Amino acid sequence: MKKACKKCKLLYEGSQCPNCKSESPAQSWKGRVIIIDANKSEIAKKIGVTSKGEYGIKVR
């Protein structure tokens, strides 16, 4: 099962977020969005994402 990073919302597997190196995953998350080109994506701008990847929408 994938974990969501509390800081950057990236969905990942493993013990550490590959994006921001945080080791404290969120307890729960809902929804996901896949960003292909963060520079052109309006959704990426809205959720504050600057790199491509799979992100959780509601991360707690």
Phi, psi and omega in degrees: 000139181281150177251156177246134179284134178294326185280308188249357177071007180292137174271132184210165173243146182118193184260347185220142178293124180288344182275307185243003176066017177288144180247018180238094180288159178290151178288325179211152176209152180224143178073157177212152177224139178253120181260123180262315179228098185295332181290328182260352186274123176290325179295318178300319179295321182294322181265001174080034182259137182242359179222158183289156179151186180255124186235149173279143181274312180244102184247128180237000000 
